[in-house]
Amino acid sequence: MSLWSASEAATATGGEARGDWRVNGVSIDTRSLQPGDLFVALKVDRDGHDFVAQALEDGAGAAMISHVPDGVAQDAPLLIVKDVQAGLEALGRAGRARTGAKVVAITGSVGKTSTKEMMAGMLGDQGRTHASVDSYNNQWGVPLTLARMPKDTEFAVIEIGMNHPGEIAPLARQARPHVALITTIAPAHLEAFNSVADIAVEKAAIMDGLEPGGIAVLNNDVEQAAILVAKAIDLKIRDIGFGEHGYDYVLKNVQVSDDTTVVQATVNDDQPLLFKLSTPGRHFAMNGLGALAACEALGADLALAAISLGRWTPYKGRGAREVIRLDPVEPDQVIDLIDDSYNANPTSLAAALEVLAAADVQKGRRIAFLGDMKELGRDEGDLHRALADLGAIEHIDKVHCIGPLMRVLYDALPDHRRGDWSETSAEMAQGMGNRLRSGDVVLAKGSLSMKLALIVDAIRKMGHGALLSDQRDT
């Protein structure tokens, strides 16, 4: 069964279809395009019209364009629309409208993608589930996810993010969720907001897209919880609170070990809920509790969801654990790597440091490579300096700092914890073997633009890497 026919796509977008084509997917990037995809010529970093000819040559089933670019035959399979971004949004709305799926939309300053992956796994064990890819959560990522949704989808998990005020509500109205989940509120993107309270107001706007009878699942532990609850009351929608101060899903106890997290909670009328995560982290416990609440709100079986959650692990760049074998002959010559290099803000970095601080170290040390946290506004220096006062820092042996903002933290650290400082990750990646030794547990974390992935790659090159989950299975 095809995803879109020419006539369906033309009706959805109000465009002109040339040719009687059918497509099986939707793509905006020729590098990841699959044969049979509809190539959407968006203007993101570059004008997608420049790549239409290549996309068709590579097997695209059709292309959505606003004009026929040079090198493209007039009889090529095309969908011509007035504006490609608007066309993608229209296709997404049509994709959402034609399915009977139960939809959850997720936002939050921290934990959106991890929570989305948790829910995709839990719901995927109970029905045909469609979810956002990677962090496709912006003005093109949300409609692209909706446009890709198969007609027979039973559950859909849509991630919604923002960088500036006014972004979330329009995306939420496209997704039309039955359940909206807000993971947490934290100082992220403060360059565009006057305060964290303003961020909470923007995150609460996800509720504007809820379907009639929809439910909001809200983190009651954040300082701005009253803002979130007030929004639910104003819209006259039911809200489910989770966290230590939750009034529906109450976090009672979290036990974090080197490679697992065991969570005790109560649900509704003090019914016990016990679940286990195959990765360490109190923040993952909170995300898991919210995800379970959202699953049940969607109508999924809570007990089965809790079992499925136990099989979830973070993926590359978001807390994934790897064992780096330094010697193929000596099995105990290893480094334990925590790859959290995808992004960072004060809340997520503090959580990652807690994971590192709790890591079981026998013969080595706990080492952190930390890159600048971006988009924090006028208080960025103070927010970086404050990391030195975290309790987790006391359990970390060396902190290596990358970037001009992390220089503030570097200067605030005590001498015995201060590692190296460099302007860039590329500089820090040089001579990595001199900074690490067998038995070390290493964390790499920073904003995406700081390219901490270069640090991760340099550590991997020290040996033969293997996912920690794979190690446990052998």
N, C-alpha and C positions, 0 to 999 in steps of 0.2 A: 504494500500500500504506500503510495507516494505521500510526501508531506504536503506539497502544494502543486496544483495544476495551474496552467497559464490562466485559465478562466477564473479560478478561485483567487489567485493572487491579484488579478486585474480588478475583480469585484471588491476585494478587501482594500486596495489602495486607491481605487479610482484611476488607475493608470491604463496604458495601452499595451496589451500583450502582442508581441510579434512571434508567430509560430505557435504550434500546439505542443508545448513542452510540459514536462513534469519534473519536479526536483525532489530529492530525498533529504536535503539539508539546507542550511542557510549559513553563509560565510561572509566575513568582511575582510579576510586576509588571504592572499594567494599562497602564503607560506603554509597555512593549515587547511587550505581548501581541499575537499574530497571530491572525486568524480561524482557528478550528479547534483552538486550543490547549486543553489541560487547565490551568485556572487553579488553582494550589495556594495555599490561603488560610493561608499561614504567618504566624506572629507574629514579625516581625523588628523594624523600627522602629515599625510599627503593626500592628494585628490585620488580617490579610488578609480576614477575614470581612466587614469593613466595605466591601470593594470587590467582593464576589462579584456583586452585582446589576449593577454597572457592567460587570464582566468579561463576564457573559452577554449584556448588552445590546450590548457591543462585538464580539460574535461568538465568544466562547469556546465550544468544543465541549462542555465540561463543567467542573465545579468540584469539587475535593477539599476537603471541609469536615469539621469535627467536629460541627457543628450547623447547622441551616438558619437563616440570618440573616434579619432583617426585610427585606421587599421581594423575597424570592425565592420563586417559586411552588413548591408542593409537588411538581409534576410536572416541574420543571426537571431538565435532565440533570446528575446529581450523583453523587459518590462519597463516601459518608459513612464516616469512619473514627474510631476512638477518639481518636487524636492525629495532627494533620496532619504534624508533623515526623517522627514515627515512620512515618507512611504514606508520606511522600516517600522516606525511607530504604529502606523495603520495596520501593517501586517501583523505586528505583535498583538494589537488589540483584537484583531480577528482570530488569531491563534488562541488567545485566551477565551474568547466568546464561544468558540465552537466546541470546547471541551467541557465535560462535566467534572473535571478534576477539582479536588479540594486543595486550596492553595494557601500556603503559609508564606508570608513575607518577613524577612529578617533584616533588622538594622541594629546599629549600636556603634559606639566609638571603638570598641575592641571586641574581637571574637566573632564577627559576622561570618567569615568564611569557614572557620572551624565548626561553628554551630550549624551552618548550612550543610557541611559534610556529615556531621552527626545525624542530622534529620534525614538527609538523603539516604543514608545507610539504614536507619531505623524504619523509615517508611517504605524503602525499597524491598524490605523483607515482608511487607504486608500488602503490596500492590504495585502496579506499574507507576514508577516515579520518574519525574523529570526535574532536573535541578540546574541552577546556574553553573557555568564552567568557570573554574578558577575564581577570579574576583570580578566577574562581569556584572557590575552593580551600578553603572552610571547611565547617562542619557542614551547611550547606544547599547550598553550591555543588557539592560533590562528588556527593551523591546526585542533585541536579538534572541534572548532566552525564551521569550514568549512566542516569537515567530518559529522557533525550533521545536515547540512543544507538539508531540504527536497527538492525534485526535483522540486516541484511546487512553490517554494519561489519566491515572486515578488520583495521584498526589503530585503536587508541584511545589518546589522549594525555590523561592525567588529572593536573592540577596539584593538589598538596596542600600547604597552608600551616598555620600555627599561630600562636597568640598566647600560649598557656599550656601547661604540661606536660600530657601525656596526651591531646592532641588528635589526633596524627598516626596512631597505631596503629589506632584505630577507623575512620578514613577509609580507611586503606590496606587494611584487611580488607574494606571495602565494594568497593573498586576491584579487589582481587585481581589485581594486576599480574603479568605474566611477567618484567618488568624494572623495577627501581627505580633511579632516577638521583638522586644528591645533588649539586647543583651546587657548593655551597661552604658553609662555616660561618663566620659573622661575628657581631659584637656587634649583634644586633637583638632587640628585645623583651626586653632585659635586666631590665626592671622585674619580669618574671615568673620570672626565672631567677637563680640565684646566680652563675653563671659561664658563659663561652662553652663550656666543656666540657659543662655541663648542656644547653646548646642542641644540641651534637653528639649527646648521648644521645637527645634527643627526635627529632632529624632521623633518626637511625639506626633509629628505631622504624618507619619506612616499610617496612623489610625484614620486619616481622612479618606484613605482608599478602601477601607473595610466594606465588605458586602453587608447588606442588611442582616442583622443578627450576628455579625462578626464579633470576635473575641480578641482582646488585647492581653498579651502575656508580658508582664512588666517586672523588671528587677527592682525589688523593694529595698535593696541595700544601698543604692546610690543616694547621695545627698539631695539630688534633685527629684527623688521619687514622687514628691507631692505634685510637681509639674506634670509628670506623666499621668498620675491618677486623676488630676484635675481635668486633663484633656479627655480622658475616658468618660468622666462624669458629664462633661460639657456635651459630648457626642451621644450620651445616653447608651453607651455600650458596656458590656460586661468586661471586667478586667480580672485577670488571674495574677496574683502576686507570688513571686518566688524569691528565695534567699533566706538568710538568717532571720530577717525581719519580714519574711513572706507570710501572707495570711492564708495561702492555699497550699503552696509547696514550700515547706519549711526545711531549711538546711540545718541539720542537727549536729553532724560530726563529719569531718573530713580527715582521713588518714592518708598521708602522702609518703610513699616509700620510693626507693630508687627507680622503679619502673612501673609502679601501679598507683592508682588512687582509689580508695574505697570510701563510698559516700553513704551516710545514713541520713534519711530525711523522713518527713511525714507528709501525707497528702490529704487535703480536705479535712475530714473529721479524724485527724490524728492516725490515719492508717499508715503503717510503716512502709517505707520504700528504701530498699537497699540496692545499690548498683555499684559496679566496678568498672574502672577505666584502665585500659592497658597502656597507660602513659602517666607520668607524674604531673601534678599541677592543681592547686586549689582553684585556679581560674577555669580549668577544664571541668572541674566539679560543678561550678556555678553554671557554666554554659550547658553542661549536660542536664542539669536540673531544669533549666529553662526550656531546653529542647524536649525533654520528656513531657513537660507541661503542655507545650505546643502540640506535640504528637497526640496527646489525649484529647486536647481541645478540638483537633481535626477529626476525631473519631477513631483513632488507631488504638490498638490494644496496648495498655501501659506496660503490662508484665513482659510481653514479647518485645516491646521497644527497649526495655531495660536490658534484656538479654542481648539484643542486637548492639546496643551501645557499648557493651563490653568488648566488641570486636573492632571498634573504631580506634584508629591511631592518627596522629597528625601527619600531614604530608610535607613534602619538600618546602623548606623555607618558613614553616609555621610550627616549629617545635619538633620536627621529625628527629628521631634518634638514630645514630649510625655508630657502628663499631668500625674503627679504622685499624686494620691489622698492619702493624709496622714490620712484622717479620712473618713470612708465610710458613716458616718452620716452627717458630716459637708462638704457640697460641695465646700466651699470656702477655705478649708484647703488643698492647693495643692502646688506642685513645678513644674515649667515648665522646662523640660529637653531638651537640644539640644545635641543629640548624634552624634558627629562628630569624633568618636573615631577610625575610621578605619586607617587613615594615616595623615601625616602632613608635610608640608614644609613651609618656611617663607611666601610665597604668600597665600597658602590656610589657614594658621593660622591667618594671618592678615584679610582675608575675614571673617573667622568665628568670630573673635573678633568684627568686624564691625556689624555682625548680633546680637551678644550679646549686644553690645552698643546701638543698636536701639530698643532692646526689651522693650516693655511697662511694667514697674514695678510700681505697685500701693503701696503695703505695704512691699514688700521684697527688695532684693538686687540682683545685677548682680554679679554672682560668676563664675570664670573660674578655671578649673582643666587642667593644661597644662603639657604634657609630652615631653621628648626630641624629637627633630627633627633629624633624623639620615641621614647619607650619605651626609653630607654637606661639607666635606673636611676640608682644613686647616683654613677656616674662620668660622668654626662652632660656636666658642665662640662669635665672633662679631655678627653673625646673630641671636643668641639667645639674646644677650644683647640689640640689636636694637629694639626688641619687646617692650621694656620699653618706647621707644620714640613714639610709635604709638598713634595717636589721640584717637583711640578707647579705649585705656587703661584708659584714664581720666574719662571714663563713667562706669568703672567696679569697683565694691566695693572691692572685694577680689580676689586675684590671688593665687591659690595654685599650687605649682610647684613640678614636679616629675622627678627625674633623675639627674645625674651629670651635664649635659649640662644646664638643666633648673635652676640649682643652680646659674648660671651666671645671668639669668634674675631675679631670686629671690633677689639676692644681689643688683641689679640695681633698683628695685622697691622702691618707697617711702614707709615709714613705715606704713602709714595708708592703703595702698593697699596690703601690703604683708601678705599673709595667712600663710599656713604651707608649709614646704618642706619635702619630703621623697625620699629615694633612689628608691623605687619601688611603683607601683600602689597598690600592695597587702598591703603594709604598710599604704598608704593613705586611702585605703578603710575601714580600721579599724576606728571605731568611727565616721562614716559619719554623723550620726544623730546630733553630736555636732557641725558640721560645717554648717549645713543648717537649715532653718526654713521655715515655710509656707510663700508663696508669692515670694520666691526666683526664679530667672531664672538662670539656671546652664548650662554651656558649658563644655563638656569633649572632649579634642582633643590632639593627640600626634601620633607619629609614631607607626605603628602596633606592633612592638616588645616591646613597652612600656606597652602594655596591658591595655590601658585606658578603655577597655570593662569591667574590674573589677570595675572601678569607676562607670560606668553606671549601672552595676548590683547591686552595693551597694546602689545606689540612688533608683533604682526600688524597692529594698527590703524594703524601708522605707514606701511603701504604695502599692496601687493598681494601676498599670500603665495602661494608655490607650493612643493610638495614638491621637495626637492633631486633626488630620483630622476626626477621629471618633467622637471626642468631638463636632466638629462643626456640624456634621450631626445630632446630637441628639437635 
